[in-house]
Amino acid sequence: MLPSELLVAKTFKGAVRPCYLAPTPQLLNLAQSIIEVYREHLGKKRSQVRSRLRLLEYGPHNFRLVRGLSAVLDRFSEFATDSPVDPQTIRKTLFALSKGFAPSPAERQEVILEASERLKVPPDWIERYMWSDLEGEQILKSFTPPTPEELLAHYNLSLTQTLLFKSKFVEFSVEGNWKRIFRSIKRLGLMYSISGSPGTYNVLVEGPISIIKMTERYGTSLAKLLPEILASKNWRIRAQIIGRGNRLLNFELKSSEGVHFPEPPEPELYDSSLEESFAQRFSSLGSRWRLLREPDPIPVPGGAMIPDFAFELQGRRVYLEIVGFWTPEYIRKKISKIQAARDRNVNLIVAADVDLGVSGEIPGDVITFRGEVPLKPILDRLEKEERVMVASELSRLDRLPLAVEGPLVHVGDLASNLGVSREALLKRLSESPPEGYVLVGEDLIRKDRLQRLAPMVTCGSPLEELVRRLKGEGISDPIALIHHLGFTVKWRGLNSAEVAKSQNSK
């Protein structure tokens, strides 16, 4: 954050917005100039750095901007007291020897000599290091210079943090990164609530202004949460700020606005090798269920639960929580959250390491494992869920009018229009296709169109050429049509095949 007096922001019609910096040539030059001041003053006093920066304040830029950029650069710097003797010890010794009175020049020199003898240091050290622990006397020991672009980005972040320090509340939504965000919220001791539904969750964090005590400490904690929010793929922040005269101001910011912020660090994809191994093995199966890492949070009483994975198919989600390590407090909280999630009818699979000895305490069905999470019982659960989905959609299809038009209809397109899964529609169409149509693969082909396509398929037809022609006619699965018409494919080599009459055809 920045000191509040360095916050540069504009208000308009009840809204407030920090004056963010874009990486323009002019501002990049200013940033580079300030960086050079620090680089050139390595080994010199902080007061000398400030004196040199003061010259830049008289340039074309707002003095608060120069000081704000300098305050950010202080975080890339190490200032330290450079004294072989503790300055406080020197001052206490001098005070004791002078008995608290300001001596004459001659007496002063006498006191300094006596202090040097008592402390066993040269007399000139007494004067040189007496005040060396004051801020202005500290020495710039090290400096890790950012690039000008990075300096502007960190300044923009600091502006936002400083503004939120005056917030009544901060509300945000993000895409992904939930686990890191909630870990930070818990670690920082922030008060929050969560609302919404999957994909549109909002988290409301109480702002420092709403806290009765320790507002500065709480505000600093809130500032530390902001980088985690900005590290998400897509984010939106809304806050209510207390302005001058206790005026309420609205602040809104979205990732799509493209404000120049620091690049987020590379995220850790997995919390453990156990999770990483499971993700790799499941992904290699080619399942129709899409594996999602750290999905949206599940609101539970007193907080939120973020399962390790979610499996998604046609909008339906099944969550997976892996309980793979143990501490009494961790297990107690984990079981409580699992119970709360199941009370909300969340479709949750729990896999627990059998060596933990806690599977009996976890509510509901639990998959136990030793070493690695087994795939088969999870696939069985997903297949069961898919059967339930298909049965539900078949029931709904019975109530839907199935209007089909045109000589050729792709089942996937029809399923999208009807709002059902492709699998459910294929099952229904295989049992009773619309009158005048034939289901071939995943195409509904009108019978008169099928009759016109049939002469294209003949014995000896080169497969590659025939497939190209049938695809040109809109057929999504030419091989299925070839088989439907009573033909098969004979391979003459690795790259050569032709159509032949099937022995099973009449």
C-alpha positions as MATLAB code, in Angstrom:
seq = 'MLPSELLVAKTFKGAVRPCYLAPTPQLLNLAQSIIEVYREHLGKKRSQVRSRLRLLEYGPHNFRLVRGLSAVLDRFSEFATDSPVDPQTIRKTLFALSKGFAPSPAERQEVILEASERLKVPPDWIERYMWSDLEGEQILKSFTPPTPEELLAHYNLSLTQTLLFKSKFVEFSVEGNWKRIFRSIKRLGLMYSISGSPGTYNVLVEGPISIIKMTERYGTSLAKLLPEILASKNWRIRAQIIGRGNRLLNFELKSSEGVHFPEPPEPELYDSSLEESFAQRFSSLGSRWRLLREPDPIPVPGGAMIPDFAFELQGRRVYLEIVGFWTPEYIRKKISKIQAARDRNVNLIVAADVDLGVSGEIPGDVITFRGEVPLKPILDRLEKEERVMVASELSRLDRLPLAVEGPLVHVGDLASNLGVSREALLKRLSESPPEGYVLVGEDLIRKDRLQRLAPMVTCGSPLEELVRRLKGEGISDPIALIHHLGFTVKWRGLNSAEVAKSQNSK';
ca = [
       0.000    0.000    0.000;
       0.877    3.681   -0.188;
       0.532    6.326    2.507;
      -3.030    7.650    2.223;
      -1.792   11.116    1.223;
      -0.212    9.590   -1.905;
      -3.474    8.068   -3.181;
      -4.275    9.708   -6.517;
      -7.912    9.126   -7.506;
     -10.818   10.861   -9.203;
     -14.461   10.952   -8.141;
     -17.391   11.423  -10.491;
     -21.125   10.988   -9.896;
     -20.706    8.919   -6.753;
     -17.920    6.742   -8.150;
     -14.212    6.735   -7.391;
     -11.353    5.471   -9.515;
      -7.616    5.515   -8.917;
      -5.546    7.294  -11.554;
      -3.982    4.159  -13.008;
      -0.815    4.425  -15.070;
      -0.522    3.006  -18.561;
       2.979    2.107  -19.797;
       3.275    5.133  -22.104;
       6.737    6.335  -23.222;
       6.502    9.408  -20.984;
       5.627    7.434  -17.847;
       8.166    4.722  -18.629;
      10.846    7.416  -18.867;
       9.790    8.781  -15.477;
       9.877    5.298  -13.959;
      13.330    4.697  -15.427;
      14.588    8.014  -14.011;
      13.408    7.111  -10.504;
      14.943    3.642  -10.778;
      18.267    5.221  -11.786;
      18.211    7.470   -8.708;
      18.101    4.399   -6.483;
      20.705    2.582   -8.533;
      23.101    5.548   -8.365;
      22.647    5.979   -4.606;
      23.604    2.493   -3.481;
      25.666    2.897   -0.311;
      24.287    6.389    0.353;
      21.840    7.768    2.894;
      18.088    7.680    2.465;
      18.040   11.459    2.892;
      20.328   11.767   -0.144;
      17.985    9.578   -2.187;
      15.051   11.783   -1.193;
      16.925   14.981   -2.019;
      17.650   13.702   -5.520;
      14.045   12.570   -6.021;
      12.815   15.992   -4.968;
      14.309   17.410   -8.159;
      12.007   15.139  -10.193;
       8.997   16.478   -8.287;
       9.518   19.852   -9.947;
       9.103   18.303  -13.385;
       5.885   17.935  -15.394;
       4.504   15.163  -13.162;
       2.420   15.439  -10.008;
       4.701   15.327   -6.956;
       2.449   12.664   -5.425;
       3.122   10.439   -8.430;
       6.890   10.730   -7.990;
       6.619   10.044   -4.269;
       4.223    7.154   -4.866;
       6.579    5.484   -7.346;
       9.411    6.045   -4.886;
       7.386    4.437   -2.083;
       6.904    1.376   -4.290;
      10.642    1.231   -5.053;
      11.385    1.231   -1.329;
       9.995   -2.327   -1.306;
      12.679   -3.342   -3.793;
      15.332   -1.777   -1.551;
      17.022   -2.556    1.737;
      17.825    0.406    3.969;
      19.756   -0.393    7.122;
      21.589    1.309    9.942;
      25.296    1.296    9.155;
      26.953    1.655   12.545;
      29.588   -0.405   14.364;
      28.133    0.920   17.633;
      24.507    0.942   18.709;
      23.326    4.567   18.199;
      21.001    4.347   21.205;
      23.920    3.300   23.401;
      25.896    6.329   22.179;
      23.012    8.685   22.971;
      22.405    7.194   26.417;
      26.108    7.492   27.260;
      26.263   11.115   26.123;
      23.113   11.973   28.063;
      24.490   10.413   31.224;
      27.856   12.158   30.907;
      26.315   15.572   30.205;
      23.781   15.039   33.028;
      21.019   15.998   30.605;
      22.266   19.562   30.028;
      23.435   21.092   26.749;
      27.164   21.698   27.281;
      29.296   24.466   25.804;
      31.391   23.606   22.703;
      34.403   22.872   24.893;
      32.396   20.803   27.347;
      30.740   19.020   24.431;
      34.098   17.929   23.064;
      35.075   16.749   26.525;
      31.901   14.658   26.805;
      32.523   13.113   23.370;
      36.094   12.155   24.332;
      34.913   10.633   27.595;
      32.161    8.709   25.769;
      34.673    7.359   23.242;
      36.884    6.117   26.082;
      33.947    4.501   27.860;
      32.674    2.811   24.685;
      36.210    2.095   23.432;
      35.609    3.630   19.993;
      37.285    6.526   18.125;
      35.857    9.983   19.023;
      34.736   10.690   15.441;
      32.497    7.603   15.592;
      30.513    9.193   18.399;
      29.395   12.084   16.200;
      29.170   10.088   12.982;
      26.939    7.313   14.308;
      25.007    9.087   17.061;
      21.901    9.485   14.855;
      22.589    6.766   12.288;
      19.434    4.824   13.208;
      17.149    7.672   12.159;
      15.291    6.995    8.918;
      17.064    9.660    6.897;
      20.460    8.398    8.034;
      19.860    4.794    6.996;
      22.059    3.497    4.180;
      20.752    1.975    0.942;
      22.406   -1.430    1.289;
      20.857   -3.266   -1.651;
      18.495   -2.590   -4.531;
      16.835   -5.099   -6.862;
      15.576   -2.867   -9.664;
      12.300   -3.753  -11.382;
      11.777   -2.828  -15.011;
       9.926    0.446  -15.636;
       6.884   -1.584  -16.723;
       6.969   -3.591  -13.482;
       7.268   -0.418  -11.409;
       4.154    1.079  -13.029;
       2.273   -2.204  -12.533;
       3.166   -2.401   -8.830;
       2.176    1.250   -8.432;
      -1.277    0.489   -9.886;
      -1.640   -2.420   -7.465;
      -0.637   -0.182   -4.553;
      -3.171    2.460   -5.597;
      -5.954   -0.130   -5.499;
      -4.829   -1.514   -2.149;
      -4.683    1.990   -0.671;
      -8.198    2.765   -1.904;
      -9.609   -0.488   -0.497;
      -8.115    0.390    2.883;
     -11.030    2.852    3.131;
     -13.670    0.323    2.068;
     -16.835   -0.646    3.872;
     -16.927   -3.921    1.951;
     -15.258   -5.556   -1.033;
     -17.228   -7.928   -3.249;
     -15.578  -10.019   -5.941;
     -16.075  -12.922   -8.300;
     -13.363  -14.821  -10.133;
     -12.841  -17.678  -12.550;
     -10.650  -20.336  -10.964;
      -7.999  -19.815   -8.276;
     -10.631  -20.246   -5.557;
      -8.543  -22.511   -3.339;
      -5.637  -20.049   -3.115;
      -8.064  -17.189   -2.486;
      -9.856  -18.943    0.370;
      -6.576  -20.077    1.878;
      -5.498  -16.435    1.929;
      -8.831  -15.281    3.381;
      -8.468  -17.804    6.197;
      -4.769  -17.084    6.811;
      -5.372  -13.325    6.859;
      -8.346  -13.618    9.211;
     -10.790  -11.772    6.942;
     -14.546  -11.883    7.542;
     -16.543  -12.947    4.487;
     -19.756  -14.426    3.146;
     -20.450  -16.243   -0.114;
     -23.558  -16.176   -2.289;
     -24.695  -17.117   -5.778;
     -24.643  -20.376   -7.700;
     -21.942  -22.415   -9.489;
     -20.193  -20.262  -12.057;
     -21.543  -17.020  -10.593;
     -20.378  -17.077   -6.984;
     -19.754  -13.748   -5.261;
     -17.633  -13.346   -2.156;
     -18.244  -10.350    0.083;
     -15.380   -9.414    2.403;
     -15.981   -6.952    5.204;
     -13.878   -3.826    4.754;
     -11.629   -2.147    7.343;
     -14.132    0.680    7.885;
     -16.744   -1.823    9.114;
     -14.386   -3.219   11.772;
     -14.630   -1.737   15.264;
     -11.052   -2.456   16.348;
      -7.652   -3.016   14.692;
      -8.770   -1.433   11.426;
      -5.185   -0.803   10.285;
      -4.160   -4.416   10.768;
      -7.345   -5.643    9.080;
      -6.861   -3.210    6.182;
      -3.332   -4.489    5.641;
      -4.686   -8.046    5.542;
      -7.305   -7.058    2.964;
      -4.578   -5.452    0.846;
      -2.659   -8.744    0.863;
      -5.698  -10.571   -0.548;
      -5.902   -8.374   -3.654;
      -2.968   -9.978   -5.573;
      -4.627  -13.393   -5.203;
      -7.822  -12.046   -6.778;
      -5.885  -10.422   -9.618;
      -4.031  -13.702  -10.243;
      -7.306  -15.299  -11.400;
      -8.161  -15.710  -15.061;
     -11.217  -13.455  -15.030;
     -12.235  -11.308  -12.099;
     -14.559   -8.504  -11.067;
     -14.254   -6.314   -7.974;
     -16.850   -4.011   -6.482;
     -16.383   -2.014   -3.290;
     -17.988    0.759   -1.307;
     -15.463    3.396   -0.268;
     -15.815    5.961    2.512;
     -14.676    9.272    1.044;
     -14.269   12.722    2.515;
     -17.070   13.772    4.818;
     -18.104   10.107    5.158;
     -19.443   10.208    1.603;
     -20.141    6.748    0.154;
     -18.405    6.148   -3.179;
     -18.654    3.137   -5.485;
     -15.594    1.462   -6.954;
     -15.714   -1.152   -9.712;
     -12.946   -2.848  -11.665;
     -12.892   -5.796  -14.079;
     -10.077   -7.809  -15.601;
     -11.453   -7.013  -19.055;
     -10.530   -3.340  -18.547;
      -6.878   -4.245  -18.978;
      -5.400   -2.159  -16.152;
      -1.627   -2.677  -16.034;
      -1.053   -4.889  -12.961;
       1.908   -7.144  -12.035;
       2.081  -10.478  -13.805;
       0.714  -13.170  -11.476;
       3.129  -15.905  -10.382;
       2.880  -19.296  -12.020;
       0.178  -21.194  -10.121;
       0.902  -24.505   -8.471;
      -1.227  -26.925  -10.456;
      -1.555  -29.499   -7.701;
      -1.329  -29.482   -3.918;
       0.193  -32.947   -3.802;
       1.656  -35.711   -5.947;
      -1.459  -37.728   -5.056;
      -3.719  -35.235   -6.855;
      -1.307  -34.853   -9.775;
      -1.102  -38.615  -10.290;
      -4.889  -38.962  -10.245;
      -5.371  -36.133  -12.773;
      -2.833  -37.615  -15.179;
      -4.280  -41.127  -14.967;
      -7.881  -39.972  -15.364;
      -7.051  -37.694  -18.316;
      -5.341  -40.569  -20.125;
      -8.619  -42.546  -20.142;
     -10.314  -40.294  -22.682;
     -13.493  -40.147  -20.588;
     -16.360  -38.007  -21.820;
     -16.396  -36.401  -18.377;
     -14.210  -33.295  -18.323;
     -11.899  -33.067  -15.320;
     -11.814  -29.637  -13.645;
      -9.081  -28.699  -11.193;
     -10.215  -26.746   -8.098;
     -13.764  -25.925   -9.275;
     -16.028  -23.212   -7.922;
     -16.543  -23.189   -4.147;
     -19.488  -24.909   -2.495;
     -21.069  -22.642    0.136;
     -21.375  -24.396    3.498;
     -22.357  -22.972    6.891;
     -19.549  -20.791    8.162;
     -17.549  -20.746    4.955;
     -16.949  -22.583    1.715;
     -15.671  -25.943    0.572;
     -13.517  -26.221   -2.533;
     -13.266  -29.849   -3.674;
     -10.048  -31.025   -5.282;
     -11.723  -31.871   -8.600;
     -15.012  -31.777  -10.449;
     -16.160  -33.983  -13.317;
     -18.386  -32.157  -15.788;
     -20.602  -33.555  -18.511;
     -23.246  -31.493  -20.311;
     -23.600  -29.060  -17.447;
     -23.832  -31.737  -14.750;
     -21.080  -31.783  -12.112;
     -19.843  -34.468   -9.770;
     -17.238  -33.357   -7.229;
     -14.283  -35.314   -5.855;
     -12.628  -34.647   -2.500;
      -9.421  -36.542   -1.731;
      -8.570  -36.941    1.953;
      -4.938  -37.912    1.704;
      -3.175  -36.546    4.771;
      -4.003  -36.205    8.427;
      -3.987  -33.863   11.348;
      -6.803  -34.044   13.919;
      -7.925  -30.462   13.258;
      -7.764  -30.912    9.468;
      -9.856  -34.082    9.575;
     -12.407  -32.539   11.942;
     -12.954  -29.557    9.649;
     -12.908  -31.708    6.514;
     -15.586  -34.070    7.846;
     -17.710  -31.114    8.940;
     -17.554  -29.569    5.458;
     -18.276  -32.881    3.726;
     -21.345  -33.356    5.929;
     -22.514  -29.806    5.179;
     -22.021  -30.297    1.434;
     -23.980  -33.549    1.433;
     -26.717  -31.915    3.482;
     -27.044  -29.510    0.534;
     -27.417  -32.500   -1.839;
     -24.079  -31.774   -3.497;
     -23.042  -34.736   -5.653;
     -19.754  -35.433   -3.902;
     -17.411  -38.418   -4.163;
     -15.032  -38.779   -1.220;
     -11.825  -40.804   -1.501;
      -9.948  -41.348    1.777;
      -6.599  -42.959    2.474;
      -7.381  -46.142    4.404;
      -4.319  -45.601    6.611;
      -5.964  -42.509    8.100;
      -8.547  -44.710    9.793;
     -11.280  -42.096    9.398;
     -13.395  -43.468    6.546;
     -16.017  -44.630    9.049;
     -16.389  -41.094   10.401;
     -17.032  -39.524    6.996;
     -20.748  -39.351    6.169;
     -22.041  -41.227    3.130;
     -20.284  -43.572    0.742;
     -16.475  -43.352    0.830;
     -13.953  -44.804   -1.622;
     -10.925  -45.993    0.323;
      -7.456  -46.315   -1.146;
      -3.873  -46.971   -0.233;
      -1.095  -45.327   -2.225;
      -3.125  -43.855   -5.080;
      -6.754  -43.008   -5.757;
      -8.377  -45.888   -7.702;
     -10.009  -45.041  -11.022;
     -12.532  -47.872  -11.383;
     -14.878  -47.017   -8.473;
     -14.865  -43.385   -9.565;
     -15.643  -44.333  -13.166;
     -18.431  -46.588  -11.872;
     -19.923  -43.635   -9.980;
     -19.683  -41.414  -13.051;
     -21.301  -44.053  -15.277;
     -24.102  -44.419  -12.744;
     -24.575  -40.664  -12.752;
     -24.627  -40.666  -16.549;
     -27.329  -43.358  -16.582;
     -29.396  -41.241  -14.217;
     -28.868  -38.234  -16.487;
     -29.900  -40.174  -19.588;
     -32.977  -41.644  -17.857;
     -34.053  -38.193  -16.733;
     -33.585  -36.777  -20.209;
     -35.419  -39.686  -21.835;
     -38.347  -38.936  -19.570;
     -38.192  -35.310  -20.642;
     -37.937  -36.281  -24.308;
     -41.237  -38.147  -23.963;
     -42.849  -34.792  -23.219;
     -41.078  -32.830  -25.954;
     -42.389  -32.531  -29.516;
     -39.729  -33.969  -31.829;
     -40.053  -31.812  -34.925;
     -37.470  -32.748  -37.575;
     -37.162  -30.910  -40.871;
     -34.843  -31.248  -43.817;
     -33.255  -34.185  -45.614;
     -30.334  -34.477  -43.159;
     -30.215  -33.595  -39.449;
     -27.196  -34.038  -37.185;
     -28.172  -35.508  -33.816;
     -25.760  -33.217  -31.946;
     -27.429  -30.120  -33.404;
     -30.903  -31.453  -32.635;
     -29.861  -32.299  -29.049;
     -28.570  -28.752  -28.537;
     -31.836  -27.297  -29.813;
     -33.845  -29.555  -27.499;
     -31.561  -28.948  -24.503;
     -30.808  -32.636  -23.926;
     -27.686  -34.768  -24.128;
     -26.612  -36.360  -27.380;
     -26.549  -39.773  -25.686;
     -30.158  -39.567  -24.498;
     -31.386  -38.428  -27.901;
     -29.425  -41.167  -29.702;
     -30.974  -43.781  -27.431;
     -34.475  -42.482  -28.093;
     -33.926  -42.181  -31.870;
     -32.445  -45.679  -32.076;
     -35.655  -47.002  -30.512;
     -38.092  -44.915  -32.548;
     -36.778  -42.544  -35.215;
     -39.161  -39.922  -36.630;
     -41.432  -41.154  -39.383;
     -39.727  -41.052  -42.770;
     -36.194  -40.900  -41.279;
     -33.423  -43.417  -40.630;
     -30.769  -43.053  -37.906;
     -27.323  -43.694  -39.371;
     -24.483  -43.140  -36.929;
     -25.297  -39.698  -35.547;
     -27.253  -38.503  -38.579;
     -31.001  -38.569  -39.153;
     -31.334  -39.115  -42.904;
     -34.646  -38.767  -44.670;
     -35.449  -41.938  -46.634;
     -35.636  -40.235  -50.026;
     -32.189  -38.677  -49.378;
     -30.855  -42.077  -48.371;
     -32.111  -43.559  -51.641;
     -30.213  -40.894  -53.596;
     -27.022  -41.542  -51.599;
     -27.166  -45.347  -51.950;
     -25.920  -45.530  -55.598;
     -22.715  -43.716  -54.550;
     -21.672  -46.779  -52.522;
     -20.606  -49.641  -54.799;
     -18.262  -52.607  -54.605;
     -14.691  -51.676  -55.392;
     -15.145  -47.973  -54.602;
     -11.865  -46.560  -53.199;
     -12.577  -45.784  -49.552;
     -10.709  -42.476  -49.388;
     -12.543  -41.019  -52.373;
     -15.944  -42.323  -51.183;
     -15.475  -40.872  -47.678;
     -14.589  -37.511  -49.207;
     -17.726  -37.551  -51.406;
     -20.052  -38.585  -48.546;
     -18.637  -35.895  -46.253;
     -19.292  -33.452  -49.058;
     -22.935  -34.557  -48.883;
     -22.995  -33.668  -45.164;
     -22.658  -37.194  -43.768;
     -20.782  -36.994  -40.455;
     -19.897  -40.714  -40.283;
     -19.429  -42.153  -43.804;
     -18.304  -45.559  -42.435;
     -21.611  -45.915  -40.545;
     -23.508  -45.214  -43.782;
     -21.396  -47.739  -45.708;
     -22.241  -50.413  -43.129;
     -25.918  -49.395  -43.062;
     -26.156  -49.955  -46.820;
     -24.819  -53.507  -46.459;
     -21.186  -52.968  -47.319;
     -17.914  -53.314  -45.453;
     -14.366  -52.044  -45.836;
     -11.516  -54.226  -47.077;
      -7.957  -53.079  -46.551;
      -5.452  -53.783  -49.309;
      -2.519  -52.352  -47.395;
      -1.689  -49.822  -44.738;
      -2.938  -46.898  -46.815;
      -5.333  -48.487  -49.276;
      -8.902  -49.714  -48.755;
     -12.016  -50.271  -50.839;
     -15.694  -51.011  -50.337;
     -16.932  -54.603  -50.521;
     -20.310  -56.273  -50.099;
     -20.837  -57.443  -46.545;
     -21.316  -61.184  -46.123;
     -24.165  -60.483  -43.710;
     -26.071  -58.327  -46.205;
     -29.082  -59.750  -47.955;
];
